[in-house]
Amino acid sequence: MATLTYVYAESTAVLGPLATYAEPHSYDLCAQHAESLTVPRGWEVMRLAMPSSPPQPGPDDLLALANAVREAASAPAVPEQRTVRAPFDGPAPVEGTRRHLRILRDPS
C-alpha cells in the first residue's frame, strides 16, 4: 500500500508510505497500482522509500479502536422507519394504450 499525492503547481506526483490522515489530492493505492503508476507527459514522479513491512498497530491505534467501539455501543438506537408507498393511480388504460406505452398502428 502507498499514498499518491499530486502537487499540481510543480507538476509532480509523490508516491510514498501510506498516509495516516487524508488530505486533498492524495489517494491510497494497492501495491500493484503503486508499482505500475504513470503520470502525464511533462510530470515528475518522486518515489519515497517504502517500509519493507507494514507498521504494527500501536497503543494509539488500539485506543482509537476501543473508543470507536464504545461510541457505537452508547449511541441511541434509531428505530427503522418504513416508507409505505401508495399504489399507482395513473390514468386508466384505454384502447391503443397500456399505462405509459402506446400502440402505434401501421399507417398502410
Biopython code that builds the backbone (N, CA, C, O; Angstrom):
import numpy as np
from Bio.PDB.StructureBuilder import StructureBuilder

atoms = [
    (1, "MET", "N", (0.846, -1.174, 0.000)),
    (1, "MET", "CA", (0.000, 0.000, 0.000)),
    (1, "MET", "C", (0.892, 1.239, 0.000)),
    (1, "MET", "O", (1.964, 1.272, 0.605)),
    (2, "ALA", "N", (0.395, 2.260, -0.711)),
    (2, "ALA", "CA", (1.129, 3.516, -0.796)),
    (2, "ALA", "C", (0.125, 4.650, -0.953)),
    (2, "ALA", "O", (-1.035, 4.422, -1.296)),
    (3, "THR", "N", (0.575, 5.857, -0.701)),
    (3, "THR", "CA", (-0.258, 7.037, -0.890)),
    (3, "THR", "C", (0.338, 7.873, -2.005)),
    (3, "THR", "O", (1.532, 8.175, -2.010)),
    (4, "LEU", "N", (-0.517, 8.241, -2.952)),
    (4, "LEU", "CA", (-0.123, 9.084, -4.070)),
    (4, "LEU", "C", (-0.646, 10.479, -3.800)),
    (4, "LEU", "O", (-1.829, 10.659, -3.513)),
    (5, "THR", "N", (0.233, 11.468, -3.892)),
    (5, "THR", "CA", (-0.149, 12.857, -3.673)),
    (5, "THR", "C", (0.279, 13.668, -4.882)),
    (5, "THR", "O", (1.411, 13.546, -5.349)),
    (6, "TYR", "N", (-0.625, 14.495, -5.390)),
    (6, "TYR", "CA", (-0.320, 15.353, -6.530)),
    (6, "TYR", "C", (0.025, 16.748, -6.046)),
    (6, "TYR", "O", (-0.631, 17.286, -5.154)),
    (7, "VAL", "N", (1.062, 17.332, -6.641)),
    (7, "VAL", "CA", (1.410, 18.727, -6.396)),
    (7, "VAL", "C", (1.276, 19.409, -7.757)),
    (7, "VAL", "O", (2.236, 19.466, -8.526)),
    (8, "TYR", "N", (0.092, 19.921, -8.048)),
    (8, "TYR", "CA", (-0.192, 20.475, -9.364)),
    (8, "TYR", "C", (0.722, 21.642, -9.719)),
    (8, "TYR", "O", (1.171, 21.748, -10.860)),
    (9, "ALA", "N", (1.002, 22.514, -8.762)),
    (9, "ALA", "CA", (1.823, 23.689, -9.037)),
    (9, "ALA", "C", (3.212, 23.308, -9.537)),
    (9, "ALA", "O", (3.835, 24.072, -10.275)),
    (10, "GLU", "N", (3.700, 22.138, -9.144)),
    (10, "GLU", "CA", (5.044, 21.704, -9.545)),
    (10, "GLU", "C", (5.009, 20.553, -10.546)),
    (10, "GLU", "O", (6.056, 19.998, -10.879)),
    (11, "SER", "N", (3.817, 20.182, -11.034)),
    (11, "SER", "CA", (3.651, 19.055, -11.962)),
    (11, "SER", "C", (4.386, 17.824, -11.454)),
    (11, "SER", "O", (5.172, 17.207, -12.173)),
    (12, "THR", "N", (4.114, 17.482, -10.205)),
    (12, "THR", "CA", (4.816, 16.382, -9.549)),
    (12, "THR", "C", (3.813, 15.460, -8.872)),
    (12, "THR", "O", (2.825, 15.907, -8.290)),
    (13, "ALA", "N", (4.088, 14.168, -8.960)),
    (13, "ALA", "CA", (3.320, 13.164, -8.228)),
    (13, "ALA", "C", (4.276, 12.520, -7.234)),
    (13, "ALA", "O", (5.361, 12.081, -7.613)),
    (14, "VAL", "N", (3.885, 12.461, -5.976)),
    (14, "VAL", "CA", (4.728, 11.885, -4.928)),
    (14, "VAL", "C", (4.084, 10.580, -4.473)),
    (14, "VAL", "O", (2.922, 10.563, -4.065)),
    (15, "LEU", "N", (4.838, 9.493, -4.545)),
    (15, "LEU", "CA", (4.367, 8.183, -4.126)),
    (15, "LEU", "C", (5.181, 7.770, -2.914)),
    (15, "LEU", "O", (6.401, 7.628, -3.001)),
    (16, "GLY", "N", (4.513, 7.576, -1.784)),
    (16, "GLY", "CA", (5.231, 7.259, -0.559)),
    (16, "GLY", "C", (4.441, 6.332, 0.339)),
    (16, "GLY", "O", (3.421, 5.775, -0.069)),
    (17, "PRO", "N", (4.912, 6.168, 1.559)),
    (17, "PRO", "CA", (4.237, 5.284, 2.523)),
    (17, "PRO", "C", (2.790, 5.725, 2.751)),
    (17, "PRO", "O", (2.437, 6.884, 2.535)),
    (18, "LEU", "N", (1.976, 4.791, 3.186)),
    (18, "LEU", "CA", (0.571, 5.046, 3.439)),
    (18, "LEU", "C", (0.413, 6.202, 4.423)),
    (18, "LEU", "O", (1.014, 6.202, 5.497)),
    (19, "ALA", "N", (-0.398, 7.182, 4.046)),
    (19, "ALA", "CA", (-0.601, 8.358, 4.892)),
    (19, "ALA", "C", (-1.452, 8.014, 6.104)),
    (19, "ALA", "O", (-2.285, 7.109, 6.051)),
    (20, "THR", "N", (-1.238, 8.736, 7.190)),
    (20, "THR", "CA", (-2.013, 8.496, 8.410)),
    (20, "THR", "C", (-3.242, 9.392, 8.495)),
    (20, "THR", "O", (-4.078, 9.205, 9.379)),
    (21, "TYR", "N", (-3.367, 10.371, 7.581)),
    (21, "TYR", "CA", (-4.541, 11.227, 7.563)),
    (21, "TYR", "C", (-4.826, 11.621, 6.112)),
    (21, "TYR", "O", (-3.930, 11.626, 5.267)),
    (22, "ALA", "N", (-6.086, 11.948, 5.843)),
    (22, "ALA", "CA", (-6.489, 12.305, 4.484)),
    (22, "ALA", "C", (-6.220, 13.775, 4.219)),
    (22, "ALA", "O", (-6.363, 14.621, 5.101)),
    (23, "GLU", "N", (-5.832, 14.058, 2.997)),
    (23, "GLU", "CA", (-5.673, 15.438, 2.575)),
    (23, "GLU", "C", (-6.055, 15.533, 1.106)),
    (23, "GLU", "O", (-6.024, 14.530, 0.393)),
    (24, "PRO", "N", (-6.412, 16.718, 0.648)),
    (24, "PRO", "CA", (-6.823, 16.857, -0.756)),
    (24, "PRO", "C", (-5.714, 16.417, -1.709)),
    (24, "PRO", "O", (-4.527, 16.581, -1.426)),
    (25, "HIS", "N", (-6.113, 15.877, -2.802)),
    (25, "HIS", "CA", (-5.202, 15.429, -3.867)),
    (25, "HIS", "C", (-4.302, 14.281, -3.442)),
    (25, "HIS", "O", (-3.202, 14.137, -3.976)),
    (26, "SER", "N", (-4.740, 13.462, -2.496)),
    (26, "SER", "CA", (-3.964, 12.273, -2.140)),
    (26, "SER", "C", (-4.876, 11.057, -2.195)),
    (26, "SER", "O", (-6.042, 11.118, -1.807)),
    (27, "TYR", "N", (-4.323, 9.952, -2.684)),
    (27, "TYR", "CA", (-5.091, 8.737, -2.899)),
    (27, "TYR", "C", (-4.284, 7.536, -2.440)),
    (27, "TYR", "O", (-3.083, 7.464, -2.701)),
    (28, "ASP", "N", (-4.922, 6.596, -1.762)),
    (28, "ASP", "CA", (-4.258, 5.372, -1.338)),
    (28, "ASP", "C", (-4.318, 4.360, -2.477)),
    (28, "ASP", "O", (-5.364, 4.173, -3.100)),
    (29, "LEU", "N", (-3.193, 3.714, -2.740)),
    (29, "LEU", "CA", (-3.088, 2.742, -3.820)),
    (29, "LEU", "C", (-2.641, 1.395, -3.281)),
    (29, "LEU", "O", (-1.891, 1.326, -2.307)),
    (30, "CYS", "N", (-3.106, 0.318, -3.920)),
    (30, "CYS", "CA", (-2.605, -1.011, -3.568)),
    (30, "CYS", "C", (-1.206, -1.152, -4.173)),
    (30, "CYS", "O", (-0.787, -0.314, -4.971)),
    (31, "ALA", "N", (-0.488, -2.203, -3.795)),
    (31, "ALA", "CA", (0.891, -2.391, -4.250)),
    (31, "ALA", "C", (0.982, -2.485, -5.768)),
    (31, "ALA", "O", (1.885, -1.909, -6.375)),
    (32, "GLN", "N", (0.044, -3.212, -6.386)),
    (32, "GLN", "CA", (0.078, -3.385, -7.845)),
    (32, "GLN", "C", (-0.054, -2.041, -8.568)),
    (32, "GLN", "O", (0.691, -1.767, -9.509)),
    (33, "HIS", "N", (-0.986, -1.215, -8.138)),
    (33, "HIS", "CA", (-1.173, 0.073, -8.791)),
    (33, "HIS", "C", (-0.047, 1.054, -8.451)),
    (33, "HIS", "O", (0.298, 1.902, -9.274)),
    (34, "ALA", "N", (0.513, 0.952, -7.280)),
    (34, "ALA", "CA", (1.639, 1.816, -6.920)),
    (34, "ALA", "C", (2.856, 1.506, -7.796)),
    (34, "ALA", "O", (3.585, 2.418, -8.182)),
    (35, "GLU", "N", (3.078, 0.235, -8.110)),
    (35, "GLU", "CA", (4.223, -0.152, -8.944)),
    (35, "GLU", "C", (4.032, 0.248, -10.402)),
    (35, "GLU", "O", (5.002, 0.577, -11.084)),
    (36, "SER", "N", (2.792, 0.222, -10.886)),
    (36, "SER", "CA", (2.552, 0.497, -12.305)),
    (36, "SER", "C", (2.110, 1.936, -12.561)),
    (36, "SER", "O", (1.565, 2.230, -13.625)),
    (37, "LEU", "N", (2.331, 2.822, -11.621)),
    (37, "LEU", "CA", (1.902, 4.212, -11.738)),
    (37, "LEU", "C", (2.587, 4.920, -12.909)),
    (37, "LEU", "O", (3.803, 4.831, -13.081)),
    (38, "THR", "N", (1.790, 5.617, -13.700)),
    (38, "THR", "CA", (2.320, 6.510, -14.737)),
    (38, "THR", "C", (1.697, 7.878, -14.524)),
    (38, "THR", "O", (0.612, 7.993, -13.953)),
    (39, "VAL", "N", (2.385, 8.911, -14.983)),
    (39, "VAL", "CA", (1.900, 10.280, -14.817)),
    (39, "VAL", "C", (1.826, 10.944, -16.185)),
    (39, "VAL", "O", (2.397, 10.437, -17.151)),
    (40, "PRO", "N", (1.130, 12.074, -16.277)),
    (40, "PRO", "CA", (1.044, 12.778, -17.564)),
    (40, "PRO", "C", (2.415, 13.211, -18.063)),
    (40, "PRO", "O", (3.351, 13.404, -17.286)),
    (41, "ARG", "N", (2.508, 13.359, -19.383)),
    (41, "ARG", "CA", (3.755, 13.802, -20.011)),
    (41, "ARG", "C", (4.171, 15.147, -19.426)),
    (41, "ARG", "O", (3.347, 16.053, -19.298)),
    (42, "GLY", "N", (5.427, 15.278, -19.078)),
    (42, "GLY", "CA", (5.947, 16.509, -18.500)),
    (42, "GLY", "C", (5.927, 16.541, -16.982)),
    (42, "GLY", "O", (6.469, 17.466, -16.377)),
    (43, "TRP", "N", (5.315, 15.554, -16.363)),
    (43, "TRP", "CA", (5.268, 15.477, -14.904)),
    (43, "TRP", "C", (6.435, 14.649, -14.400)),
    (43, "TRP", "O", (7.007, 13.841, -15.131)),
    (44, "GLU", "N", (6.777, 14.865, -13.138)),
    (44, "GLU", "CA", (7.845, 14.108, -12.483)),
    (44, "GLU", "C", (7.220, 13.233, -11.391)),
    (44, "GLU", "O", (6.262, 13.636, -10.732)),
    (45, "VAL", "N", (7.777, 12.030, -11.210)),
    (45, "VAL", "CA", (7.316, 11.140, -10.141)),
    (45, "VAL", "C", (8.411, 11.043, -9.104)),
    (45, "VAL", "O", (9.549, 10.700, -9.425)),
    (46, "MET", "N", (8.078, 11.340, -7.868)),
    (46, "MET", "CA", (9.027, 11.155, -6.764)),
    (46, "MET", "C", (8.567, 9.933, -5.989)),
    (46, "MET", "O", (7.469, 9.926, -5.433)),
    (47, "ARG", "N", (9.402, 8.896, -5.947)),
    (47, "ARG", "CA", (9.064, 7.672, -5.209)),
    (47, "ARG", "C", (9.873, 7.670, -3.908)),
    (47, "ARG", "O", (11.094, 7.517, -3.923)),
    (48, "LEU", "N", (9.176, 7.842, -2.798)),
    (48, "LEU", "CA", (9.836, 7.851, -1.493)),
    (48, "LEU", "C", (10.091, 6.416, -1.045)),
    (48, "LEU", "O", (9.436, 5.482, -1.509)),
    (49, "ALA", "N", (11.047, 6.256, -0.141)),
    (49, "ALA", "CA", (11.377, 4.924, 0.370)),
    (49, "ALA", "C", (10.157, 4.332, 1.073)),
    (49, "ALA", "O", (9.507, 4.986, 1.889)),
    (50, "MET", "N", (9.867, 3.076, 0.733)),
    (50, "MET", "CA", (8.723, 2.385, 1.309)),
    (50, "MET", "C", (9.212, 1.427, 2.391)),
    (50, "MET", "O", (10.267, 0.814, 2.226)),
    (51, "PRO", "N", (8.473, 1.279, 3.499)),
    (51, "PRO", "CA", (8.867, 0.328, 4.530)),
    (51, "PRO", "C", (8.774, -1.097, 3.987)),
    (51, "PRO", "O", (7.914, -1.395, 3.158)),
    (52, "SER", "N", (9.659, -1.974, 4.457)),
    (52, "SER", "CA", (9.672, -3.350, 3.968)),
    (52, "SER", "C", (8.507, -4.167, 4.518)),
    (52, "SER", "O", (8.112, -5.159, 3.905)),
    (53, "SER", "N", (7.955, -3.774, 5.650)),
    (53, "SER", "CA", (6.801, -4.479, 6.213)),
    (53, "SER", "C", (5.810, -3.445, 6.736)),
    (53, "SER", "O", (6.204, -2.351, 7.141)),
    (54, "PRO", "N", (4.515, -3.793, 6.727)),
    (54, "PRO", "CA", (3.528, -2.828, 7.217)),
    (54, "PRO", "C", (3.729, -2.548, 8.705)),
    (54, "PRO", "O", (4.129, -3.442, 9.451)),
    (55, "PRO", "N", (3.460, -1.330, 9.142)),
    (55, "PRO", "CA", (3.636, -0.996, 10.557)),
    (55, "PRO", "C", (2.655, -1.776, 11.430)),
    (55, "PRO", "O", (1.512, -2.017, 11.040)),
    (56, "GLN", "N", (3.113, -2.158, 12.596)),
    (56, "GLN", "CA", (2.275, -2.883, 13.549)),
    (56, "GLN", "C", (1.408, -1.881, 14.304)),
    (56, "GLN", "O", (1.826, -0.744, 14.524)),
    (57, "PRO", "N", (0.191, -2.294, 14.705)),
    (57, "PRO", "CA", (-0.661, -1.379, 15.459)),
    (57, "PRO", "C", (0.008, -0.964, 16.771)),
    (57, "PRO", "O", (0.605, -1.785, 17.468)),
    (58, "GLY", "N", (-0.103, 0.294, 17.081)),
    (58, "GLY", "CA", (0.470, 0.813, 18.316)),
    (58, "GLY", "C", (-0.614, 1.065, 19.344)),
    (58, "GLY", "O", (-1.791, 0.822, 19.078)),
    (59, "PRO", "N", (-0.232, 1.550, 20.515)),
    (59, "PRO", "CA", (-1.213, 1.812, 21.572)),
    (59, "PRO", "C", (-2.247, 2.856, 21.158)),
    (59, "PRO", "O", (-3.406, 2.769, 21.563)),
    (60, "ASP", "N", (-1.841, 3.844, 20.353)),
    (60, "ASP", "CA", (-2.808, 4.851, 19.905)),
    (60, "ASP", "C", (-3.863, 4.234, 18.995)),
    (60, "ASP", "O", (-5.033, 4.610, 19.063)),
    (61, "ASP", "N", (-3.463, 3.288, 18.141)),
    (61, "ASP", "CA", (-4.410, 2.621, 17.248)),
    (61, "ASP", "C", (-5.418, 1.811, 18.053)),
    (61, "ASP", "O", (-6.616, 1.857, 17.777)),
    (62, "LEU", "N", (-4.942, 1.082, 19.033)),
    (62, "LEU", "CA", (-5.835, 0.259, 19.854)),
    (62, "LEU", "C", (-6.784, 1.121, 20.680)),
    (62, "LEU", "O", (-7.954, 0.776, 20.849)),
    (63, "LEU", "N", (-6.285, 2.228, 21.189)),
    (63, "LEU", "CA", (-7.121, 3.144, 21.957)),
    (63, "LEU", "C", (-8.203, 3.762, 21.068)),
    (63, "LEU", "O", (-9.352, 3.891, 21.491)),
    (64, "ALA", "N", (-7.847, 4.141, 19.854)),
    (64, "ALA", "CA", (-8.827, 4.709, 18.928)),
    (64, "ALA", "C", (-9.900, 3.679, 18.577)),
    (64, "ALA", "O", (-11.079, 4.019, 18.478)),
    (65, "LEU", "N", (-9.500, 2.435, 18.390)),
    (65, "LEU", "CA", (-10.459, 1.373, 18.097)),
    (65, "LEU", "C", (-11.412, 1.154, 19.273)),
    (65, "LEU", "O", (-12.621, 1.026, 19.082)),
    (66, "ALA", "N", (-10.865, 1.111, 20.486)),
    (66, "ALA", "CA", (-11.696, 0.925, 21.678)),
    (66, "ALA", "C", (-12.676, 2.083, 21.835)),
    (66, "ALA", "O", (-13.839, 1.861, 22.172)),
    (67, "ASN", "N", (-12.227, 3.308, 21.599)),
    (67, "ASN", "CA", (-13.120, 4.476, 21.703)),
    (67, "ASN", "C", (-14.231, 4.426, 20.661)),
    (67, "ASN", "O", (-15.372, 4.783, 20.955)),
    (68, "ALA", "N", (-13.910, 3.989, 19.454)),
    (68, "ALA", "CA", (-14.921, 3.890, 18.400)),
    (68, "ALA", "C", (-15.970, 2.847, 18.763)),
    (68, "ALA", "O", (-17.160, 3.061, 18.533)),
    (69, "VAL", "N", (-15.543, 1.723, 19.327)),
    (69, "VAL", "CA", (-16.490, 0.678, 19.733)),
    (69, "VAL", "C", (-17.377, 1.186, 20.860)),
    (69, "VAL", "O", (-18.588, 0.963, 20.837)),
    (70, "ARG", "N", (-16.796, 1.868, 21.848)),
    (70, "ARG", "CA", (-17.589, 2.426, 22.944)),
    (70, "ARG", "C", (-18.610, 3.436, 22.432)),
    (70, "ARG", "O", (-19.762, 3.433, 22.866)),
    (71, "GLU", "N", (-18.196, 4.283, 21.528)),
    (71, "GLU", "CA", (-19.082, 5.310, 20.989)),
    (71, "GLU", "C", (-20.246, 4.669, 20.225)),
    (71, "GLU", "O", (-21.390, 5.107, 20.352)),
    (72, "ALA", "N", (-19.957, 3.647, 19.444)),
    (72, "ALA", "CA", (-21.014, 2.965, 18.684)),
    (72, "ALA", "C", (-21.976, 2.249, 19.626)),
    (72, "ALA", "O", (-23.180, 2.216, 19.370)),
    (73, "ALA", "N", (-21.466, 1.683, 20.700)),
    (73, "ALA", "CA", (-22.318, 0.949, 21.638)),
    (73, "ALA", "C", (-23.200, 1.889, 22.455)),
    (73, "ALA", "O", (-24.302, 1.507, 22.847)),
    (74, "SER", "N", (-22.740, 3.098, 22.715)),
    (74, "SER", "CA", (-23.511, 4.016, 23.549)),
    (74, "SER", "C", (-24.463, 4.895, 22.744)),
    (74, "SER", "O", (-25.257, 5.630, 23.331)),
    (75, "ALA", "N", (-24.402, 4.838, 21.429)),
    (75, "ALA", "CA", (-25.293, 5.656, 20.608)),
    (75, "ALA", "C", (-26.722, 5.146, 20.747)),
    (75, "ALA", "O", (-26.951, 3.936, 20.742)),
    (76, "PRO", "N", (-27.681, 6.052, 20.870)),
    (76, "PRO", "CA", (-29.072, 5.615, 20.999)),
    (76, "PRO", "C", (-29.530, 4.919, 19.720)),
    (76, "PRO", "O", (-29.181, 5.323, 18.611)),
    (77, "ALA", "N", (-30.312, 3.877, 19.901)),
    (77, "ALA", "CA", (-30.813, 3.124, 18.753)),
    (77, "ALA", "C", (-31.863, 3.955, 18.035)),
    (77, "ALA", "O", (-32.770, 4.501, 18.664)),
    (78, "VAL", "N", (-31.742, 4.049, 16.739)),
    (78, "VAL", "CA", (-32.695, 4.796, 15.935)),
    (78, "VAL", "C", (-33.666, 3.793, 15.341)),
    (78, "VAL", "O", (-33.253, 2.876, 14.631)),
    (79, "PRO", "N", (-34.965, 3.957, 15.627)),
    (79, "PRO", "CA", (-35.922, 2.992, 15.078)),
    (79, "PRO", "C", (-35.957, 3.090, 13.557)),
    (79, "PRO", "O", (-35.871, 4.172, 12.977)),
    (80, "GLU", "N", (-36.086, 1.929, 12.938)),
    (80, "GLU", "CA", (-36.113, 1.880, 11.490)),
    (80, "GLU", "C", (-37.445, 2.437, 11.003)),
    (80, "GLU", "O", (-38.506, 2.013, 11.460)),
    (81, "GLN", "N", (-37.386, 3.378, 10.085)),
    (81, "GLN", "CA", (-38.597, 3.966, 9.549)),
    (81, "GLN", "C", (-38.908, 3.311, 8.216)),
    (81, "GLN", "O", (-38.054, 3.231, 7.334)),
    (82, "ARG", "N", (-40.130, 2.848, 8.084)),
    (82, "ARG", "CA", (-40.534, 2.196, 6.850)),
    (82, "ARG", "C", (-41.393, 3.166, 6.057)),
    (82, "ARG", "O", (-42.267, 3.837, 6.607)),
    (83, "THR", "N", (-41.139, 3.228, 4.788)),
    (83, "THR", "CA", (-41.911, 4.085, 3.910)),
    (83, "THR", "C", (-42.941, 3.242, 3.181)),
    (83, "THR", "O", (-42.605, 2.244, 2.544)),
    (84, "VAL", "N", (-44.193, 3.649, 3.279)),
    (84, "VAL", "CA", (-45.271, 2.945, 2.594)),
    (84, "VAL", "C", (-45.672, 3.791, 1.404)),
    (84, "VAL", "O", (-45.998, 4.969, 1.546)),
    (85, "ARG", "N", (-45.645, 3.180, 0.227)),
    (85, "ARG", "CA", (-45.998, 3.911, -0.986)),
    (85, "ARG", "C", (-47.431, 3.589, -1.387)),
    (85, "ARG", "O", (-47.892, 2.454, -1.265)),
    (86, "ALA", "N", (-48.117, 4.613, -1.866)),
    (86, "ALA", "CA", (-49.477, 4.416, -2.362)),
    (86, "ALA", "C", (-49.404, 3.692, -3.696)),
    (86, "ALA", "O", (-48.432, 3.850, -4.434)),
    (87, "PRO", "N", (-50.429, 2.893, -4.015)),
    (87, "PRO", "CA", (-50.430, 2.219, -5.314)),
    (87, "PRO", "C", (-50.499, 3.231, -6.442)),
    (87, "PRO", "O", (-50.968, 4.353, -6.247)),
    (88, "PHE", "N", (-50.033, 2.841, -7.621)),
    (88, "PHE", "CA", (-50.022, 3.733, -8.773)),
    (88, "PHE", "C", (-51.454, 4.019, -9.205)),
    (88, "PHE", "O", (-52.215, 3.103, -9.518)),
    (89, "ASP", "N", (-51.810, 5.298, -9.219)),
    (89, "ASP", "CA", (-53.157, 5.690, -9.605)),
    (89, "ASP", "C", (-53.133, 6.493, -10.900)),
    (89, "ASP", "O", (-53.803, 7.519, -11.012)),
    (90, "GLY", "N", (-52.370, 6.030, -11.866)),
    (90, "GLY", "CA", (-52.264, 6.735, -13.141)),
    (90, "GLY", "C", (-53.539, 6.594, -13.936)),
    (90, "GLY", "O", (-54.506, 5.989, -13.473)),
    (91, "PRO", "N", (-53.542, 7.149, -15.128)),
    (91, "PRO", "CA", (-54.742, 7.078, -15.955)),
    (91, "PRO", "C", (-55.078, 5.634, -16.307)),
    (91, "PRO", "O", (-54.190, 4.801, -16.487)),
    (92, "ALA", "N", (-56.348, 5.358, -16.399)),
    (92, "ALA", "CA", (-56.794, 4.005, -16.728)),
    (92, "ALA", "C", (-56.447, 3.704, -18.185)),
    (92, "ALA", "O", (-56.540, 4.588, -19.037)),
    (93, "PRO", "N", (-56.046, 2.461, -18.481)),
    (93, "PRO", "CA", (-55.719, 2.132, -19.862)),
    (93, "PRO", "C", (-56.945, 2.265, -20.766)),
    (93, "PRO", "O", (-58.056, 1.881, -20.401)),
    (94, "VAL", "N", (-56.709, 2.815, -21.943)),
    (94, "VAL", "CA", (-57.764, 2.901, -22.942)),
    (94, "VAL", "C", (-57.290, 2.187, -24.191)),
    (94, "VAL", "O", (-56.123, 1.807, -24.289)),
    (95, "GLU", "N", (-58.190, 2.003, -25.147)),
    (95, "GLU", "CA", (-57.835, 1.267, -26.353)),
    (95, "GLU", "C", (-56.625, 1.921, -27.021)),
    (95, "GLU", "O", (-56.602, 3.131, -27.243)),
    (96, "GLY", "N", (-55.643, 1.117, -27.330)),
    (96, "GLY", "CA", (-54.452, 1.625, -28.002)),
    (96, "GLY", "C", (-53.349, 2.057, -27.055)),
    (96, "GLY", "O", (-52.254, 2.384, -27.512)),
    (97, "THR", "N", (-53.600, 2.072, -25.737)),
    (97, "THR", "CA", (-52.542, 2.447, -24.790)),
    (97, "THR", "C", (-52.472, 1.427, -23.675)),
    (97, "THR", "O", (-53.438, 0.714, -23.403)),
    (98, "ARG", "N", (-51.354, 1.367, -23.054)),
    (98, "ARG", "CA", (-51.165, 0.487, -21.899)),
    (98, "ARG", "C", (-50.282, 1.248, -20.914)),
    (98, "ARG", "O", (-49.057, 1.219, -21.030)),
    (99, "ARG", "N", (-50.896, 1.925, -19.950)),
    (99, "ARG", "CA", (-50.222, 2.798, -18.978)),
    (99, "ARG", "C", (-49.312, 3.786, -19.707)),
    (99, "ARG", "O", (-49.815, 4.740, -20.302)),
    (100, "HIS", "N", (-47.994, 3.592, -19.681)),
    (100, "HIS", "CA", (-47.081, 4.547, -20.297)),
    (100, "HIS", "C", (-46.698, 4.161, -21.726)),
    (100, "HIS", "O", (-45.990, 4.912, -22.397)),
    (101, "LEU", "N", (-47.157, 2.997, -22.199)),
    (101, "LEU", "CA", (-46.832, 2.557, -23.554)),
    (101, "LEU", "C", (-47.974, 2.900, -24.501)),
    (101, "LEU", "O", (-49.134, 2.928, -24.090)),
    (102, "ARG", "N", (-47.661, 3.156, -25.739)),
    (102, "ARG", "CA", (-48.684, 3.429, -26.749)),
    (102, "ARG", "C", (-48.499, 2.447, -27.893)),
    (102, "ARG", "O", (-47.377, 2.099, -28.262)),
    (103, "ILE", "N", (-49.604, 2.014, -28.436)),
    (103, "ILE", "CA", (-49.570, 1.128, -29.591)),
    (103, "ILE", "C", (-49.758, 1.978, -30.839)),
    (103, "ILE", "O", (-50.753, 2.688, -30.975)),
    (104, "LEU", "N", (-48.799, 1.898, -31.742)),
    (104, "LEU", "CA", (-48.885, 2.664, -32.981)),
    (104, "LEU", "C", (-49.349, 1.733, -34.084)),
    (104, "LEU", "O", (-48.782, 0.659, -34.287)),
    (105, "ARG", "N", (-50.381, 2.151, -34.789)),
    (105, "ARG", "CA", (-50.908, 1.351, -35.891)),
    (105, "ARG", "C", (-50.082, 1.590, -37.145)),
    (105, "ARG", "O", (-49.554, 2.683, -37.351)),
    (106, "ASP", "N", (-49.974, 0.564, -37.981)),
    (106, "ASP", "CA", (-49.261, 0.671, -39.254)),
    (106, "ASP", "C", (-50.017, 1.652, -40.142)),
    (106, "ASP", "O", (-51.219, 1.477, -40.345)),
    (107, "PRO", "N", (-49.352, 2.692, -40.686)),
    (107, "PRO", "CA", (-50.052, 3.698, -41.472)),
    (107, "PRO", "C", (-50.643, 3.139, -42.772)),
    (107, "PRO", "O", (-51.498, 3.806, -43.355)),
    (108, "SER", "N", (-50.251, 1.982, -43.256)),
    (108, "SER", "CA", (-50.791, 1.474, -44.532)),
    (108, "SER", "C", (-52.107, 0.767, -44.383)),
    (108, "SER", "O", (-52.669, 0.294, -45.370)),
]
sb = StructureBuilder()
sb.init_structure("model")
sb.init_model(0)
sb.init_chain("A")
sb.init_seg("    ")
for serial, (resi, resn, name, xyz) in enumerate(atoms, 1):
    if name == "N":
        sb.init_residue(resn, " ", resi, " ")
    sb.init_atom(name, np.array(xyz, "f"), 0.0, 1.0, " ", f" {name:<3s}", serial, name[0])
structure = sb.get_structure()
